[in-house]
């Protein structure tokens, strides 16, 4: 049941199960053992991702329903393949009136049998922040109406439909009786609110800052069983082989949840007298130095940690200082990354999470009042303390008792040292007590558990929104180091550190997923591979980008220098291979893709525009600048220079790409291929990375033998190795191999060994400077000098090892 290789597909109404069924033979030929599906349960109509689940008890009819799923699984099994599904235990979608459980809560309030399903504070009415203005104004504009046909409903803006209390189904007010409508609203279990009030007044947990996604209380036994019944039935019937758990850090107790999930799967396996174990991986962003708990009963993460490690390995540490200095000089933005992250945390905590922060403060205030030593503490004191902790928190969250996660105690000590700088000396006692409560093990103390839950479920979205969705869009020294799960303060990873990570994974989580592209990445794996080349040639890049900007100075028209700099990086990193400035329609398509990224980048950065208050005038200036840059008639010299630079660095980019593929397939773990990325992946942030995939072209490419694109050829070859020797890759050890000589630091080598079988691999890393203007993605043999590497009992000169490819693999032994 453990996959040897997975292939991720994004299902939606335009790519249902039937479309996936048609490509099963291709996936088998590629070397895939398991299809890895985005959420398959019923989501909001037209959902392009499936994470806005409205009914977890049914397979999404837009995808083909359960009948379509069974047909797909039958096709997979016919080729000896299986299915892994993405499950969403943290939240549900509540937009569009399609969630029957949520609708029942709106109708019956706390009397609803589903009221305890959702993380709601019932000390006041349920706030629905769906209005475009304060309620009085919306009522005055006549935007609230009654729909009396069938079961009466409120209709807001002619779009939102909300149920009414059953007691109000009779004697409804007239359509133009605003006072009566207002009185009707007062009687409901919910209150309508202006969307701008959600950050301060929302009394239910949402997913990050998304008002359309409500948090589930999955720790409740009834909620767990009802939301997971479909998954257990599919597993018992042999339709799925495992699951990927979405956003585990949003749960009250991720460890307990994972152990319960594993236990239920084992019960099914025991009843069937064999089979299994189910493969369970979870979406977990690991902070710097953070380790996944080994007692959760999971097989590992969904691969963001590996994506970070593989990317950092490709970066040349010699380029860090020069590229950082260039960023500061070019952009005029002087803050370091750590300062940007701190400012982003301060901003997001104040702007988007003040209501959730206040609930956290209240919980700690009640806890403090229950202890004699802290009974005199005030809410403002606790608020200052908690804010200081959240500003410097280096990971997504804590997990309770000391033995739950390795290194948690040391991490909290570091937090104490960093947070105290923001507090009055007299309040540092509170800081240490709050941190002690976060790790105290007392399952019978309800006040302690509630305070800790409030903190943990606030820390995670602060990390996600402040770091990945704010600071990563403000700091642009090198965009290949700002992606989901990455640590920009770690510019490059030494080979020995990469070896340690692989060895640890082999010993603790040998079945962890390995990813280099996902539905959430900000830049495609080959965009990052191309941008990583700049770390090896910072002086050349500086001359290029400064020349481009000098040429375009007259066209910038008030576009901030920082926005110009990240735009130049993006235009270079994502430039479609083979695109020529005289290809008008293709250039126009590229401009539209980059424009969509540009708008999102500006709004996520929240400096000169935002989603909440878009500065459309500034966005238009940026869009006009982009349009001019990608207009061959107006910017011919720039486009020729840009394309020339892409070509000059093409060999180095390909080398990085092939090394990524090799590491993903050969180091400990289960490699995942995100849809379409078996060919060059030059996508940008969603929705660009979720564009339709031309599978017919890929099938033709795979069938064309040695003429295949080198990335696909490499992937196919290595997945075939995994298929032939699954035990070697799934349970084999990992042993670093030393290189020696003047370029030894440009080689990473290792072996995999199991039951008398072995494989050796060596890859060339950080060779960008030696690959400029070359046709092949390998340096000249003479460049390696006296460098040699011991592979399979042979001492091989690096020039011979990498004569034809930056990847050397020998499994003959």
Number of C-alpha atoms within 10 A of each C-alpha: 17 20 26 25 25 26 23 22 22 21 22 22 16 12 17 21 26 14 13 19 18 13 16 22 15 17 21 16 17 24 22 28 25 29 26 27 21 23 27 30 28 25 29 24 18 11 15 18 19 24 24 24 27 27 19 23 15 17 21 27 18 22 23 20 17 17 13 19 22 15 15 24 22 16 19 24 15 12 15 12 21 26 23 27 22 22 25 24 25 24 26 26 26 21 19 14 16 18 20 13 19 23 19 19 23 23 20 21 20 17 11 16 12 18 18 17 23 23 17 22 14 13 7 11 18 22 21 20 21 20 20 13 15 15 18 11 13 17 19 11 11 14 15 24 21 20 17 13 7 7 10 19 19 20 16 19 16 12 11 15 21 18 20 24 19 12 11 14 14 9 7 14 17 12 14 13 12 18 13 14 19 15 11 16 17 13 13 21 19 20 16 18 22 17 18 16 18 23 21 16 17 22 21 20 24 25 19 20 16 11 20 17 21 23 21 27 21 25 18 12 10 14 17 18 13 13 20 18 14 16 23 18 13 15 19 17 11 14 20 23 23 28 22 26 21 21 19 21 23 26 22 22 18 18 22 15 19 20 15 16 20 18 13 13 21 17 12 20 17 12 10 12 9 10 14 18 15 22 21 26 25 24 18 20 25 20 17 15 10 17 15 18 17 16 13 19 18 24 21 27 25 25 27 24 24 26 23 25 24 24 25 24 23 30 30 24 17 15 19 21 14 15 21 19 13 19 22 17 13 19 19 12 15 15 13 14 19 15 13 21 23 18 18 26 25 18 17 22 24 15 12 20 22 17 20 24 23 18 19 23 25 18 21 26 23 16 21 24 15 13 10 8 9 15 13 11 15 14 17 12 16 22 18 17 25 21 20 21 24 25 25 21 25 19 19 23 24 26 21 22 16 15 15 17 19 15 15 21 18 10 17 20 14 14 21 20 14 15 22 18 11 16 16 11 9 7 16 18 12 19 22 19 12 21 20 14 18 24 19 15 15 12 10 8 10 11 17 22 21 17 23 26 23 22 24 23 24 23 24 24 22 27 27 19 20 27 27 22 22 26 25 27 24 24 28 25 26 21 21 31 25 25 25 21 23 26 21 21 13 15 23 24 18 16 20 12 12 18 19 14 15 24 19 15 20 21 13 15 21 22 25 25 29 27 27 27 24 25 19 15 20 27 27 27 28 26 27 30 28 28 24 29 30 26 27 23 21 21 14 12 18 17 10 16 18 15 14 18 18 12 14 17 13 10 18 20 13 12 19 15 17 19 18 20 20 22 21 18 21 21 21 18 26 23 21 19 12 10 13 15 21 14 11 14 10 14 19 14 11 17 20 15 17 24 19 16 19 21 19 18 23 23 21 22 21 21 11 17 20 17 13 10 10 15 14 13 10 17 19 13 17 24 20 17 21 22 18 18 23 21 18 19 12 13 17 16 15 20 21 15 14 20 20 13 17 22 18 16 23 23 25 32 27 22 29 34 25 25 27 24 23 25 20 25 27 25 27 29 29 25 29 26 24 22 23 19 23 21 18 19 22 21 27 23 21 17 16 18 24 20 12 12 14 10 14 11 11 20 16 12 17 20 14 11 10 10 10 17 16 17 21 20 19 19 21 20 15 20 23 18 18 23 17 12 16 17 15 22 28 24 18 22 20 25 17 20 18 17 23 15 14 13 17 18 16 18 23 25 22 21 22 22 18 16 9 7 14 19 22 24 22 28 23 27 21 23 27 27 17 18 22 21 16 16 14 18 28 24 27 15 14 10 15 20 15 14 20 23 22 18 22 17 9 9 12 16 20 28 19 13 21 21 17 13 19 25 27 19 18 13 14 9 11
